[in-house]
Structures are given as structure tokens and as C-alpha cells.
Amino acid sequence: MGLSRSIHAEPELAYREHRSAAKVADLAEREGFQVERGVAGLDTAFTATYGTGDLVVGLCAEYDALPEVGHACGHNIIAAASTGAALALRDVADDLGVTVKLVGTPAEESGGGKVQLLERGVFDDVGLAMMVHPAPYEAVASPSLAIVDLEVEYTGRASHAAAAPELGVNAADALTIAQVAIGLARQHLEPKQMVHGIVTHGGAAPNIVPAMASAQFYLRAENYSSLQRLVDRIQGCFTAGAVGTGCTHEVKEISAVYAELAPDPWLADAYREAVTELGRAPMSRQDELLRLTGSTDMGNVTRALPGIHPSIAIDCGDAVNHQPEFAAACATPTGDRAVLDGALALAWTAVAAATDPGQRERLLAGVGTRVARAGGAA
């Protein structure tokens, strides 16, 4: 609990989580783990390993916070629960024949740290990957949405807004047209497609025709193919702004694309049994499918290897993730209990997988298949 409270007290944004990453890595090192910092070229990523078993159990520790609202998604709980699970498994690693691998994964809220770690080989030897996420509800295998993070920038021509407005080309107007087009397009979006954004620059002063305007938009969809169709539609809205005003525009993808979650059914069932044994009551599998959730780069991990991303409930009143009230709840006794229960449930899930001959063989075979496809050794 001390680790969770300490991370919560010093929130840090994506790729700047230097203190938070150090707190987790230092603790693991003191507890006998072999720690490698700055892995995959990311300053705030690390791995901490213990044991020599052939089955590598991956535990993902997130620790980035949100702008203005701090740890309103409870990544302090995620980091501490994964660390707790790693410590619990350390004590039985030799008996289980496993290697415990705690992976410090930066920039989940924006940037896609796990995608970069995945692409750069950090998960190549991992047989199963797990983490647990705090939420207002208890769920084991809720779906997530695929997401892409786009920035659009319009360039026009500045002029005096009163003395010579006819000489200006208004980039803010271009952005307004794009926003109206997106608003009208919402009537025709596919189920579970979403668009939401903010203006990041709209001009310097009211008496200057804005020569530059920009906005950032998140586009979400049920799966990758639906997301690509949504991108095509919204690109047309961006183009409409440029055409309607005479501006030029540029669209940039400023974060890795997050795939939708694909929880491993066997691991999900094992976690459900474990968390139920701890006295928690996860929602039914049918209700989980109806739960509207956000997006996570853990989706990319679960599509590359067996993994789970369950939600663990904390008492947060009427608050939901990304609200200040939820942030406050993440540093209370209910948040502390989520750390302990989450750590135990993850550890018990790993034990179940490691001691089931069929599942162990399946997980090890998956590593071998991925290595063979990559054309090298893990």
C-alpha cells in the first residue's frame, strides 16, 4: 500500500514518470529482482526479473497520471498490485518453474508505451501477461475499444481582424467547419464508434485573424477495421475545413494505435475464480459484454500473447475514472484493498496456469511460435 500511496502523491505524465518508475524498480531491486532500466529505448520503462523457470509470467505496471486530475485512473493501484503479485510469485518461483517478469510500462494514457515495448521485443519471452485496473465495478473480461490519437493543424494567413480582414485566411474557421462536420457525422457513425477532441490552439488575440489553429481528437471503435473506416470518414471532415476556408491542413497520428482487448478465456476464468475466492463479485460474462469501456494499449499485448486486463472495484461513490473524485478514492483504504486483492488474484491466476500441465504447454508453445515467426531466439 505504501508504494501505491507514494505514486499517487506524485503524479507524473506520460514518458515523464521518472520518480514513479524508480519507486517500483527500486523496490523490486531491494527484493532481489534483476532490474534493467530504460529498456526498449524508453527512459521510464524497466524490467525486473526473478527466477529461471521456462514459463515467464509477465506483470504490467502502469504508473502514468492524467493532466490536471492526477491519478484519476488509478495507475498507482495498477503498479502496486502488479508489484505485489510479482513479490508473491517470487517466493514460489522455483517450485512453480517460472520466471517472474515485472514490466514497467509508461505512457498508457497517451503514447502507447506497451505498443513500443511489444514491438521492441520486451514481451518476446513472456508466456502470459496480466494486470488489474481499478474501476467503479468488478469485471473480468470487459471489452475495450480500439483507438487512434490524431492531431489536425490548419494554416491560413494572419491579418488585422478589423482593418483588413479580407486579407486574412482564418485557420480557426477551418477548425470550426471540421468540428461542425464531425458533429453532423455522428448521426451516421457505426455502433461503438466515437469521436471526441479538444482545441489545442485557436489563435493569439481577437484582433488577429488566426494563421494557425490545431486540435487533438481521439477516434474509437469496436475493432481495428471499424476504426479504419472511422478514420477515413473523419479525414473527410478535416479536409472540409481546409476546402471551406482556403487553408492548408496536416493530420498527424501522435500516438500508437491501440487495439481492442482480447482477454484469454482460460486465464480470465482462472482470475474470476481467484477474485471470487477473495470475496469479490465480478459481473456476469454477459453483462461484461454490455459494459462500455475506454481503450488501453494492453489490447495490443493481449492480441500478441495470452493476457488479461480485469477491473477491480473500489468504493468511489458516484465517481468514475478520469474524475477528481475517483483520483481521491485511489488513495483510501478501498484503494489499498484493491492493491492487495488484485495482487493475490493475479498471483493465484499465474499459479493456476503454471501448475496445469495442459495450460503450461499451451503457453510455452505460444512463446515458441512467436519466436519462430520472428526468426530468432527469445
C-alpha positions as CSV (number, residue, x, y, z in Angstrom):
1,M,0.0,0.0,0.0
2,G,2.9,2.3,0.7
3,L,4.0,2.1,-2.9
4,S,0.5,2.9,-4.2
5,R,0.1,5.9,-1.9
6,S,3.6,7.2,-2.8
7,I,3.0,7.1,-6.5
8,H,-0.4,8.7,-6.0
9,A,1.2,11.6,-4.1
10,E,3.5,12.5,-7.0
11,P,1.6,12.1,-10.3
12,E,3.6,12.2,-13.5
13,L,2.5,12.4,-17.1
14,A,3.3,10.0,-19.9
15,Y,7.1,9.4,-20.5
16,R,7.9,11.7,-17.6
17,E,7.2,9.1,-14.8
18,H,10.8,9.2,-13.6
19,R,10.0,9.1,-9.9
20,S,7.2,6.6,-10.2
21,A,9.2,4.2,-12.3
22,A,12.1,4.5,-9.9
23,K,9.9,3.8,-6.9
24,V,8.7,0.5,-8.4
25,A,12.1,-0.5,-9.9
26,D,14.0,0.3,-6.7
27,L,11.6,-1.7,-4.6
28,A,11.9,-4.7,-6.9
29,E,15.7,-4.4,-6.8
30,R,15.7,-4.4,-3.0
31,E,13.6,-7.5,-3.1
32,G,16.1,-9.4,-5.1
33,F,14.9,-8.9,-8.7
34,Q,17.3,-8.3,-11.5
35,V,16.4,-4.8,-12.8
36,E,17.1,-3.4,-16.2
37,R,16.2,0.3,-16.6
38,G,15.5,2.3,-19.7
39,V,14.5,-0.8,-21.7
40,A,13.5,-0.5,-25.4
41,G,14.9,3.0,-25.5
42,L,12.3,4.4,-23.1
43,D,13.7,6.2,-20.1
44,T,10.8,5.4,-17.8
45,A,10.4,1.7,-18.8
46,F,12.1,-1.2,-17.0
47,T,12.0,-4.9,-16.4
48,A,12.5,-6.7,-13.1
49,T,13.0,-10.4,-13.3
50,Y,13.3,-13.2,-10.8
51,G,13.7,-17.0,-11.3
52,T,15.0,-19.2,-14.1
53,G,11.9,-21.2,-15.0
54,D,10.9,-21.7,-18.6
55,L,7.4,-20.2,-18.2
56,V,7.7,-16.4,-18.0
57,V,4.9,-14.7,-16.2
58,G,4.6,-11.0,-17.2
59,L,3.1,-8.5,-14.9
60,C,2.5,-5.0,-16.3
61,A,3.0,-2.0,-14.0
62,E,1.4,1.3,-15.3
63,Y,2.2,4.5,-13.4
64,D,1.5,7.5,-15.6
65,A,-1.1,10.0,-14.5
66,L,-3.5,12.4,-16.2
67,P,-3.2,16.1,-16.8
68,E,-4.9,18.2,-14.1
69,V,-6.7,15.3,-12.4
70,G,-3.6,13.2,-11.4
71,H,-4.1,9.5,-10.7
72,A,-7.8,9.6,-11.7
73,C,-7.4,6.3,-13.5
74,G,-5.7,4.6,-10.6
75,H,-2.4,3.7,-12.2
76,N,-0.9,3.9,-8.7
77,I,-3.0,0.9,-7.8
78,I,-2.1,-0.9,-11.0
79,A,1.6,-0.5,-10.4
80,A,1.4,-1.6,-6.7
81,A,-0.9,-4.6,-7.5
82,S,1.5,-5.9,-10.2
83,T,4.4,-5.4,-7.9
84,G,2.6,-7.2,-5.1
85,A,1.8,-10.1,-7.4
86,A,5.5,-10.3,-8.5
87,L,6.7,-10.4,-4.9
88,A,4.2,-13.2,-4.1
89,L,5.3,-15.2,-7.1
90,R,9.0,-14.7,-6.3
91,D,8.6,-16.8,-3.2
92,V,7.3,-19.8,-5.1
93,A,9.1,-19.2,-8.5
94,D,11.4,-22.2,-8.1
95,D,8.7,-24.5,-7.0
96,L,6.5,-23.4,-10.0
97,G,9.3,-23.4,-12.5
98,V,8.5,-19.8,-13.6
99,T,10.4,-16.6,-14.2
100,V,8.6,-13.6,-12.8
101,K,8.9,-10.6,-15.1
102,L,7.6,-7.3,-13.8
103,V,7.4,-4.8,-16.7
104,G,7.3,-1.1,-16.1
105,T,5.1,0.2,-18.8
106,P,5.0,4.0,-19.3
107,A,2.6,6.2,-21.2
108,E,-0.7,4.2,-21.2
109,E,-2.8,7.3,-21.1
110,S,-1.1,8.8,-24.2
111,G,1.7,7.4,-26.2
112,G,1.3,3.7,-26.1
113,G,4.3,2.5,-24.1
114,K,3.2,-1.1,-24.2
115,V,3.0,-1.0,-28.0
116,Q,6.6,0.2,-28.2
117,L,7.7,-2.4,-25.7
118,L,5.9,-5.1,-27.6
119,E,7.4,-4.0,-31.0
120,R,10.9,-3.9,-29.5
121,G,10.9,-7.4,-28.0
122,V,10.3,-6.9,-24.3
123,F,7.4,-9.4,-24.4
124,D,9.0,-11.9,-26.7
125,D,9.8,-14.4,-23.9
126,V,6.5,-13.8,-22.0
127,G,4.1,-16.7,-21.8
128,L,1.2,-14.8,-20.2
129,A,0.8,-11.1,-19.4
130,M,-1.5,-9.7,-16.7
131,M,-2.5,-6.5,-14.9
132,V,-5.6,-5.3,-12.9
133,H,-7.3,-1.9,-13.3
134,P,-9.3,-0.1,-10.7
135,A,-12.9,0.9,-11.7
136,P,-16.3,1.6,-10.1
137,Y,-17.2,-2.0,-10.9
138,E,-15.8,-5.6,-10.8
139,A,-15.3,-7.2,-14.2
140,V,-13.0,-9.9,-15.6
141,A,-13.1,-9.7,-19.3
142,S,-14.8,-6.5,-20.4
143,P,-14.1,-5.5,-24.0
144,S,-12.2,-2.3,-24.8
145,L,-12.3,0.0,-27.8
146,A,-9.6,0.4,-30.4
147,I,-8.3,4.0,-30.6
148,V,-6.2,6.3,-32.6
149,D,-5.0,9.8,-31.5
150,L,-4.9,12.4,-34.3
151,E,-3.8,16.0,-34.4
152,V,-5.1,18.3,-37.1
153,E,-3.4,21.6,-37.8
154,Y,-4.7,24.3,-40.2
155,T,-2.5,27.0,-41.7
156,G,-4.0,30.2,-43.0
157,R,-2.8,33.8,-43.2
158,A,-2.8,36.4,-40.5
159,S,-4.2,39.9,-40.9
160,H,-5.8,42.7,-38.9
161,A,-9.2,41.4,-38.0
162,A,-10.8,44.9,-38.3
163,A,-8.6,46.9,-40.7
164,A,-8.0,44.2,-43.3
165,P,-10.0,41.1,-42.6
166,E,-10.3,40.4,-46.3
167,L,-6.6,39.7,-46.5
168,G,-6.7,37.0,-43.8
169,V,-7.3,33.3,-44.1
170,N,-8.8,32.2,-40.9
171,A,-7.4,28.9,-39.6
172,A,-9.8,28.9,-36.6
173,D,-12.7,29.0,-39.0
174,A,-11.3,25.9,-40.7
175,L,-11.3,24.1,-37.4
176,T,-14.9,25.2,-36.7
177,I,-16.0,23.8,-40.0
178,A,-14.3,20.5,-39.2
179,Q,-15.9,20.4,-35.8
180,V,-19.4,21.0,-37.3
181,A,-18.8,18.3,-39.9
182,I,-17.8,15.8,-37.2
183,G,-20.8,16.7,-35.2
184,L,-23.1,16.1,-38.2
185,A,-21.3,12.8,-39.0
186,R,-22.1,11.4,-35.6
187,Q,-25.6,10.6,-36.7
188,H,-24.2,8.1,-39.2
189,L,-21.4,6.5,-37.1
190,E,-21.4,2.8,-36.6
191,P,-22.2,1.4,-33.2
192,K,-19.4,1.9,-30.7
193,Q,-17.6,4.4,-33.0
194,M,-16.8,7.6,-31.1
195,V,-15.0,10.9,-31.7
196,H,-14.0,13.4,-29.0
197,G,-11.4,16.2,-29.1
198,I,-10.1,19.5,-27.8
199,V,-8.9,22.6,-29.4
200,T,-5.2,23.0,-28.6
201,H,-4.6,26.3,-30.3
202,G,-7.3,28.7,-31.6
203,G,-5.4,32.0,-32.2
204,A,-3.3,34.5,-30.3
205,A,-5.5,37.6,-30.0
206,P,-9.1,38.6,-31.1
207,N,-7.8,41.4,-33.4
208,I,-5.5,39.0,-35.4
209,V,-7.0,36.6,-37.9
210,P,-5.7,33.3,-36.7
211,A,-3.0,32.0,-39.1
212,M,-2.8,28.7,-37.3
213,A,-5.3,26.5,-35.4
214,S,-5.0,23.0,-34.1
215,A,-7.0,20.3,-32.3
216,Q,-6.5,16.8,-30.9
217,F,-9.1,14.1,-31.5
218,Y,-9.5,10.6,-30.2
219,L,-11.2,8.2,-32.5
220,R,-12.5,5.0,-31.0
221,A,-14.3,1.9,-32.5
222,E,-15.2,-1.6,-31.6
223,N,-12.3,-3.1,-33.6
224,Y,-9.4,-2.1,-35.8
225,S,-11.3,-2.5,-39.1
226,S,-14.2,-0.3,-37.8
227,L,-11.6,2.2,-36.6
228,Q,-10.0,2.5,-40.1
229,R,-13.4,3.3,-41.6
230,L,-14.0,5.9,-38.9
231,V,-10.6,7.5,-39.7
232,D,-11.5,7.7,-43.4
233,R,-14.8,9.5,-42.5
234,I,-13.1,12.0,-40.1
235,Q,-10.3,12.7,-42.5
236,G,-13.0,14.0,-44.9
237,C,-14.3,16.3,-42.1
238,F,-10.8,17.7,-41.7
239,T,-10.5,18.2,-45.4
240,A,-13.8,20.1,-45.4
241,G,-12.4,22.7,-43.1
242,A,-9.5,23.3,-45.4
243,V,-11.6,23.5,-48.5
244,G,-14.2,25.7,-47.0
245,T,-11.7,28.4,-45.9
246,G,-8.8,28.1,-48.2
247,C,-6.4,26.9,-45.5
248,T,-3.9,24.1,-45.8
249,H,-4.0,21.3,-43.3
250,E,-1.9,18.5,-41.9
251,V,-3.1,15.4,-39.9
252,K,-0.6,13.6,-37.7
253,E,-1.0,10.3,-35.8
254,I,0.5,11.3,-32.4
255,S,0.2,8.0,-30.6
256,A,0.4,4.4,-31.4
257,V,-2.9,2.8,-32.4
258,Y,-4.4,0.8,-29.5
259,A,-6.1,-2.5,-30.5
260,E,-9.2,-3.8,-28.7
261,L,-8.7,-6.2,-25.8
262,A,-8.8,-9.9,-26.5
263,P,-8.7,-11.5,-23.0
264,D,-7.5,-15.1,-22.9
265,P,-10.6,-17.2,-21.9
266,W,-8.7,-19.7,-19.7
267,L,-6.8,-17.0,-17.8
268,A,-10.0,-15.0,-17.4
269,D,-11.8,-17.9,-15.9
270,A,-8.9,-18.6,-13.5
271,Y,-8.8,-14.9,-12.4
272,R,-12.6,-15.0,-11.9
273,E,-12.3,-18.0,-9.6
274,A,-9.5,-16.3,-7.7
275,V,-11.2,-13.0,-7.2
276,T,-14.4,-14.7,-6.2
277,E,-12.5,-16.7,-3.6
278,L,-11.3,-13.3,-2.2
279,G,-15.0,-12.3,-1.6
280,R,-15.4,-10.1,-4.7
281,A,-18.4,-10.5,-7.0
282,P,-17.5,-9.8,-10.6
283,M,-20.3,-9.1,-13.0
284,S,-21.5,-11.9,-15.3
285,R,-19.8,-12.7,-18.6
286,Q,-23.0,-11.5,-20.4
287,D,-23.1,-8.2,-18.5
288,E,-19.4,-7.6,-19.2
289,L,-20.0,-7.6,-22.9
290,L,-22.5,-4.8,-22.5
291,R,-20.2,-2.7,-20.4
292,L,-18.9,0.4,-22.3
293,T,-15.2,0.9,-21.6
294,G,-12.3,3.0,-22.7
295,S,-9.2,2.0,-24.5
296,T,-5.8,0.6,-23.5
297,D,-2.5,-0.4,-25.0
298,M,-2.9,-3.7,-23.1
299,G,-5.2,-4.6,-26.0
300,N,-2.1,-4.8,-28.3
301,V,-0.4,-7.1,-25.8
302,T,-3.4,-9.4,-25.5
303,R,-3.6,-9.7,-29.3
304,A,0.1,-10.8,-29.4
305,L,0.1,-13.3,-26.4
306,P,-2.3,-14.7,-23.8
307,G,-3.2,-12.0,-21.3
308,I,-6.0,-10.4,-19.2
309,H,-6.9,-6.9,-18.1
310,P,-9.6,-7.3,-15.4
311,S,-11.2,-4.4,-13.5
312,I,-11.2,-4.4,-9.7
313,A,-13.8,-2.3,-7.9
314,I,-13.1,0.5,-5.4
315,D,-15.6,2.4,-3.4
316,C,-15.7,5.7,-5.2
317,G,-19.4,6.8,-4.7
318,D,-20.8,8.2,-7.9
319,A,-17.4,9.0,-9.4
320,V,-15.9,7.3,-12.5
321,N,-12.5,7.1,-13.9
322,H,-10.9,10.4,-15.0
323,Q,-12.8,12.4,-12.4
324,P,-11.0,14.1,-9.4
325,E,-13.3,12.2,-7.0
326,F,-12.0,8.9,-8.5
327,A,-8.4,10.1,-8.0
328,A,-9.2,10.8,-4.3
329,A,-10.7,7.3,-3.9
330,C,-7.5,5.7,-5.2
331,A,-5.6,6.7,-2.1
332,T,-8.0,5.4,0.5
333,P,-8.5,2.1,2.3
334,T,-10.7,0.8,-0.5
335,G,-7.8,1.5,-2.9
336,D,-5.4,-0.3,-0.6
337,R,-7.7,-3.3,-0.5
338,A,-7.8,-3.3,-4.3
339,V,-4.0,-3.5,-4.3
340,L,-3.9,-6.5,-2.0
341,D,-6.8,-8.3,-3.6
342,G,-5.6,-7.6,-7.1
343,A,-2.1,-8.8,-6.3
344,L,-3.4,-12.0,-4.8
345,A,-5.8,-12.7,-7.7
346,L,-3.1,-12.2,-10.3
347,A,-0.6,-14.4,-8.4
348,W,-3.2,-17.2,-8.0
349,T,-4.0,-17.0,-11.7
350,A,-0.3,-17.4,-12.5
351,V,-0.1,-20.4,-10.1
352,A,-3.1,-22.0,-11.7
353,A,-1.6,-21.6,-15.2
354,A,1.8,-22.8,-14.1
355,T,0.5,-25.9,-12.4
356,D,-2.0,-27.0,-15.1
357,P,0.1,-29.2,-17.5
358,G,-2.1,-28.5,-20.5
359,Q,-2.1,-24.8,-20.0
360,R,1.6,-24.6,-19.3
361,E,2.2,-26.5,-22.5
362,R,-0.1,-24.1,-24.4
363,L,1.6,-21.0,-23.0
364,L,5.1,-22.3,-23.7
365,A,4.1,-23.4,-27.2
366,G,2.8,-19.8,-27.9
367,V,6.2,-18.4,-27.0
368,G,7.9,-20.8,-29.3
369,T,5.5,-20.0,-32.2
370,R,6.1,-16.2,-31.8
371,V,9.9,-16.7,-31.7
372,A,9.7,-18.9,-34.8
373,R,7.7,-16.2,-36.6
374,A,10.2,-13.5,-35.6
375,G,13.0,-15.7,-36.9
376,G,15.1,-15.7,-33.8
377,A,15.5,-16.7,-30.2
378,A,13.6,-15.1,-27.4
